[in-house]
Amino acid sequence: MMPNGKPLVQPAEGHTPQKPELCGGTQRRNEADERSIDQPPKQSAPIHQLFQDVDWSESPVGSMANWDSELRHMARFVMADTSPAVLFWGDSSSIIYNEAFLPMLEIKHPHAMGMAASESCSFWDQLAGPISQQHRTGRTVMCHGIRLLMKKNDHLEEAYFDWKLIPVTNDEGDVMGSYGIPSNRTEEVICWRQNHCIRQLSRCTGAATNVEELWNTLLTGLSSDRKDIPFALLYSLDEQLSITAAPSEPNYPCHLEGAIGVDTDHLIKQEYFDLSCDLDGFAPTMIKALKTDAMLILEADDPPLHKLFKGLGWRGRELPCEQFAIVSIKESDKLAAFMIVGLNPYRRYDDNFCDFLQLVADAIAPQLSRARLSEEVARNNELAQRAQLDRKRSDMRFSRFAERSIVGLAIIDVEGKILYANDAWYKFSGLSPAEQQNLSWFDSVVPEDVDLLIEWQNKVLKEKKGGTFQIRSKEPFRRGNMYSDYRTGICACYSDLNEDGEVESVMILTMDISELKWIEQQLISRSKALEESERTWRDYAEHCPLGICRTDGDGYVIYGNDAWRSFYGFGPGPLPDPQPWLPWVREDHVQSCKEFFARLHLSRGPESVEFQLMNKTYTISGGDSTATNGAYVAATGFTQFKPDGSVDHIDFWVTDISGQKMAVKVLTDKMEEAIRLKTQQERFMDMISHEIRNPLSAVLHCSEEIIDSAKKGSALLELVYDGSLTPGSSSSAKDIVKKQIENALDASHTILYCVQHQKQIVDDVLTVSKLDSDLLVVSPMPVQPMALVRSSLKIFDVELKMTDIKLTVVEDNSLTTLGIEWVLLDPNRFLQIVINLVTNAIKFTKTSKVREIIVTVSAQTHKPFPHELGVDFVPLRYAPASPVGTRGSVDLKDIGDPGPDVFLSLSVKDTGKGLDKNEKTQVFKRFAQASPKTHIEYGGSGLGLFISRQITEMLGGEIGMTSSPGSGCTFAFYVKTNKCDVPGHSSASREPVIRLSRSLSLTADGTPVTPGEEGRSNSVYTPQGSSTPLQEAPSLNILVVEDNLVNQKVLCKQLRNRDFIVQAANHGRDALDAVRNSHGEDVPPEQRSFDVILCDIEMPVMDGIEFTREIRRLEAEGKLTGHVPILGVTANVRSKQISGAREVGMDGVTTKPYRIEELITHINSVCSKR
């Protein structure tokens, strides 16, 4: 198509001109096209120069040299067109445009030349569809109202164009592109839009019947043109004269009727304001606009708008418009409302916009007058209808009231005759309406109230004033269980005056209150009964031994009896704090009390809690002992709730449960004590079994050795006396006999040691038994304390020498100061304590680096305090130990009257390993030692210190100790004695005649030692030679693992005498090392791999159970070859211990004591199974 709108002539479909002419003509046209495109005409426009400068080879249309004739022709056609035109070419719709089209490209020019339309045209999304459709149909397409935002005077303004898209086809009829011709229709579109808005406004507001509907329809009509009016605030205005202001200064109260383009949640702050008060904000500008007829236009950055829009939550760039207009709406030249209108942000305000807004104001003005008139007519009609209805109701009011009222109504004349009465009055009075003509007011009451009626009637007639009083009718009252001989009513009488002001009649109003009267009487009666009941229950609460308390929901005390107050020490006065008992509750129980109170706010109860009171104790006494525990109470609460669910009050019942808690505590202590004693007794039985059976085993072996030595000696003597031995061999026979005798003596001494050890154990057990049965007798006699102590300690000389312990006896100066030489004392009981303490000191000191024991003897005339002896005394028991009776070995008459009381003290301080805090609490208990390992490491029965404590208390004294780990122990005790004179029969020897039981000392290899035998040889000799009848020795290599050196020595000797190869170990760790070392290649025969291992079970360092488990683990891992039989040897005969030994891998268990032949048989049996 040509620029003038005439269609471009194209060859008809199917028509083909003659080829010579077509080819020649086409060739000439292409050459002309190239010259016209490559060489722009002189004085060409800049767009032509731009067209030549574009590098078309980089564009989607390609190099200009490759353009076909259609593209060249249409490009030249676009450039020649003086109207806006653009050519969309190819699949990418690349554009070629003329100079008149430049305003529609804005900043995209000059880069848009040759670019795809999707990249260069902002309106392409509106044309893409039609052009795509045109490529399919090949027809011209018209597009109407295409919107385009174009910058004008630094503002974006909307423009509307109608597009005519003409297809450009090639010779084959294919659409190669579209020739676009835009036509500007902006003014027509905006004019149509605004006219449509005015029509909609007129249609909507014409249906409004009142002003409120008018405002709503006004906003509805304006909403139809949201492009021109995207925002609006509509305020109605009511001009009023202020009381304090001059007539020329009216008030302008404004009410927001609605808005467009604003969220209703943001309108709350701007709903009401007064233009006369808002002097610093928007009001001055608004008043200025109202006083002039001109329309006021404000820019978005004008300060008067800031405060108004701040209330809407808008600031700065958030404003929806750039310009705002204030439009006045008048009714008969009187301002009725105004609108703040936000103008179209893409159209600047001009005369056309002014005319549009003025048309809006002019269209609404007559509708406003019509709406107000309609409101006034409707209001007058409503008032008229209401007045007519009121008159009708007024006529029927009295009659309906009288007939339907539950209040008795009667009208009487001045003489008291009944003129009118309703049913309620007849029902109350008990009269019949049929007799109304003969009835009088006075007939309605009991005779006693007639005078009252006369009095009030005269008062109303004279004073013309009414009043109320109470009357009784003759009609009985009965309702359910309520009954009365008459009805009671409240009566009111008022005068009814005529035109002359005289009383014409009297109106009587009577309300039946018979039920209320009956209830009142019942309340009075029950109130008296309640008061009496309250006094009874209060007396009960006051004298109740249980604590009773009532609080409100917050814990403020309403009532608390004396018993409750006594728990916490409260006085009789009011308690100002909530939950006042909490400060008296022990800290760790406070939280449970708070939770208990909180639970009572959730349920009616009962809820309970137990807690301990602070700074209060509960004590019970029994004999000479007392027991103390904390004071405990149990509280139970019940809650009474109000109808709304809140707490009305809470009742608490508080009981003292200190006695129950004390009983539980005592029973628990007794039970724990019983369990502890049972455990200690079991442990004690194990220790006693071990301590007795171990020596028995040694005794049995020594006895066998003595017999064997005797047999060998006898056989040797027979050889000597038979002459079988040569004279030269007599010396050898002598040595052999001497060796056998020494063996027999050595075994005899061992037997003596074992017997004494067993006797010591039995003595301790017998002493405990006597103490438990109160059969232990105290026999005081005159003794010299220092001589007694020194002589008794001589029995430890050999043991002290063997263990290299230094024992020092210190005589305190107090003995000399007090002149104490002889005292009355039971030496046996006293020395039993001393020997026990010194024995323990030696036992725990012999393994220390520094070995020293200090024994100090002192005296006081008063009971020594703990700090004077440097120890902490053991608390006395509940039942002090006391002997059954006392008897002396001498006649006390020989020494005269006993002297004053003297407290003899003795302390034993050692340098042993010491005890920690837990161990110190165990040492003075029955069957107890410092720890379970003490017995295994040091032996003993655990009775020594317990017996010492008992005897000390029997002798009127106390015993105690102090110690810390690594610093040794100090044991000290005192006994109560009396000074006495030297006995008359005393001989030269002052040593007390007493018997002491002590076990013998041991040498380093465990040989028993007695005084005078310290230098004896303990070598063992085995006779040699074929002449001696000896048993054929087996070739078994045996490892003996025994911690008791005596048993170890005896057993090894017995096995060697029977030609076994024996190696000894003191505990499991040594034995494990020996087994590992025996598996080497260069070990001697006596140290080669053992055929059997004899292993004690209870040993220090590593016991037999742990040793066996480790051996079996090494065998399982292949570190030890084969299976080494292990035979357990133990003095504990419980089946559990024996089965436990077998479970860990022992091949058998032999219990002590045993015969050596039985042991050898057991050894052979386990070895034969290998």
RADA-V331632 format. One record per backbone hydrogen bond with DSSP energy under -1.0 kcal/mol. NH is the residue of the N-H (numbers start at 0). CO is the residue of the C=O. Records with the same first field share a line. If there is no record, write none. Layout:
NH=CO  CO
This chain:
1=5
4=1
14=11
21=17
22=18
23=19
24=20
25=21
26=22
27=23
28=24
29=25
30=26
31=27
32=28
33=29
34=30
35=31
36=32
37=33
38=34
48=44
49=45
50=46
51=47
52=48
53=49
55=53
57=54
58=55
61=58
65=62
66=63
71=67
72=68
73=69
74=70
75=71
76=72
77=73
78=74
79=75
80=76
85=179
86=95
87=177
88=93
89=175
93=88
94=114
95=86
97=84
100=97
101=98
103=100
104=101
105=101
107=104
108=105
111=107
112=109
113=94
114=111
116=92
118=115
119=115
120=116
123=120
125=122
127=123
130=126
131=127
132=128
133=129
134=130
136=132
137=133
140=164
142=162
145=160
147=158
149=156
151=154
154=151
156=149
157=345
158=147
160=145
161=182
162=142
163=180
164=140
165=178
167=176
169=173
172=169
175=167
176=167
177=87
178=165
179=85
180=163
182=161
184=159
188=184
189=185
190=186
191=187
192=188
193=189
194=190
195=191
196=192
197=193
198=194
199=195
200=196
201=197
202=198
203=199
204=200
205=201
206=203
207=204
213=209
214=210
215=211
216=212
217=213
218=214
219=215
220=216
221=217
222=218
223=220
224=221
228=224
231=259
232=339
233=257
234=337
235=254
236=335
237=252
239=250
248=245
250=239
253=272
254=235
255=270
256=233
257=233
259=231
265=262
266=263
270=267
272=253
274=251
276=273
277=273
278=276
285=281
286=282
287=283
288=284
289=285
290=286
297=323
299=321
301=298
304=301
305=302
308=304
309=305
310=306
312=309
313=308
317=314
318=315
323=297
324=340
325=295
326=338
328=336
330=333
335=328
336=328
337=234
338=326
339=232
340=324
341=230
342=322
346=343
353=349
354=350
355=351
356=352
357=353
358=354
359=355
360=356
361=357
362=358
363=359
364=360
367=363
368=364
369=365
370=366
371=367
372=368
373=369
374=370
375=371
376=372
377=373
378=374
379=375
380=376
381=377
382=378
383=379
384=380
385=381
386=382
387=383
388=384
389=385
390=386
391=387
392=388
393=389
394=390
395=391
396=392
399=395
400=396
401=397
402=398
403=399
404=400
407=509
409=507
410=419
411=505
412=416
415=412
417=438
418=410
419=410
421=408
425=421
426=422
427=423
428=424
429=425
434=431
435=432
437=434
438=435
440=415
442=439
443=440
445=471
448=445
449=446
452=448
453=449
454=450
455=451
456=452
457=453
458=454
459=455
460=456
461=457
462=458
463=459
466=492
468=490
470=488
472=486
476=483
478=481
481=478
483=476
488=470
489=510
490=468
491=508
492=466
493=506
495=504
497=501
500=497
503=495
504=495
505=411
506=493
507=409
508=491
509=407
510=489
512=487
516=512
517=513
518=514
519=515
520=516
521=517
522=518
523=519
524=520
525=521
526=522
527=523
528=524
529=525
530=526
531=527
532=528
533=529
534=530
535=531
536=532
537=533
538=534
539=535
540=536
541=537
542=538
546=653
548=651
549=558
550=649
551=555
554=551
557=549
558=549
560=547
564=560
565=561
568=564
569=564
578=554
581=578
583=580
584=581
585=611
588=585
589=586
592=588
593=589
594=590
595=591
596=592
597=593
598=594
599=595
600=597
601=598
602=598
606=636
608=634
610=632
612=630
613=583
617=628
619=626
621=624
624=621
626=619
628=617
630=615
632=610
633=654
634=608
635=652
636=606
637=650
638=603
639=648
641=645
644=641
647=639
648=639
649=550
650=637
651=548
652=635
653=546
654=633
656=631
660=656
661=657
662=658
663=659
664=660
665=661
666=662
667=663
668=664
669=665
670=666
671=667
672=668
673=669
674=670
675=671
676=672
677=673
678=674
679=675
680=676
681=677
682=678
683=679
684=680
685=681
686=682
687=683
688=684
689=685
690=686
691=687
692=688
693=689
695=691
696=692
697=693
698=694
699=695
700=696
701=697
702=698
703=699
704=700
705=701
706=702
707=703
708=704
709=705
710=706
711=707
712=708
713=709
714=710
715=711
716=712
717=713
718=714
719=715
720=716
721=717
723=718
728=725
729=726
732=728
733=729
734=730
735=731
736=732
737=733
738=734
739=735
740=736
741=737
742=738
743=739
744=740
745=741
746=742
747=743
748=744
749=745
750=746
751=747
752=748
753=749
754=750
755=751
756=752
757=753
758=754
759=755
760=756
761=757
762=758
763=759
764=760
765=761
766=762
767=763
768=764
769=765
770=766
771=767
772=768
774=769
777=884
780=824
782=822
787=783
788=784
789=785
790=786
791=787
792=788
793=790
795=792
796=793
799=795
800=796
801=797
802=798
804=799
805=850
807=852
809=854
811=856
814=811
816=812
817=813
819=814
822=782
823=977
824=780
829=825
830=826
831=827
832=828
833=829
834=830
835=831
836=832
837=833
838=834
839=835
840=836
841=837
842=838
843=839
845=841
847=844
852=805
853=908
854=807
855=906
856=809
857=904
859=902
868=864
869=865
870=865
871=960
873=958
886=777
893=890
894=891
898=978
901=976
902=859
903=974
904=857
905=972
906=855
907=970
908=853
909=968
919=915
920=916
921=918
922=918
924=921
927=924
933=930
936=932
937=933
938=934
946=942
947=943
948=944
949=945
950=946
951=947
952=948
953=949
954=950
955=952
956=951
959=971
960=871
961=969
963=967
965=912
966=963
969=961
970=907
971=959
972=905
973=957
974=903
975=954
976=901
978=899
979=821
985=982
993=991
1002=1006
1005=1002
1008=1000
1012=1009
1015=1012
1027=1024
1029=1027
1037=1060
1038=1091
1039=1062
1040=1093
1041=1064
1047=1043
1048=1044
1049=1045
1050=1046
1051=1047
1052=1048
1053=1049
1054=1050
1055=1051
1056=1052
1058=1055
1059=1054
1060=1035
1062=1037
1064=1039
1067=1101
1070=1066
1071=1067
1072=1068
1073=1069
1074=1070
1075=1071
1076=1072
1077=1073
1078=1075
1086=1083
1087=1084
1090=1036
1091=1036
1092=1124
1093=1038
1094=1126
1095=1040
1096=1128
1101=1099
1103=1096
1106=1102
1107=1103
1108=1104
1109=1105
1110=1106
1111=1107
1112=1108
1113=1109
1114=1110
1115=1111
1116=1112
1118=1113
1119=1113
1126=1092
1127=1147
1128=1094
1129=1149
1137=1133
1138=1134
1139=1135
1140=1136
1141=1137
1142=1138
1143=1139
1144=1141
1145=1140
1146=1125
1149=1127
1151=1129
1158=1154
1159=1155
1160=1156
1161=1157
1162=1158
1163=1159
1164=1160
1165=1161
1166=1162
1167=1163
1169=1166
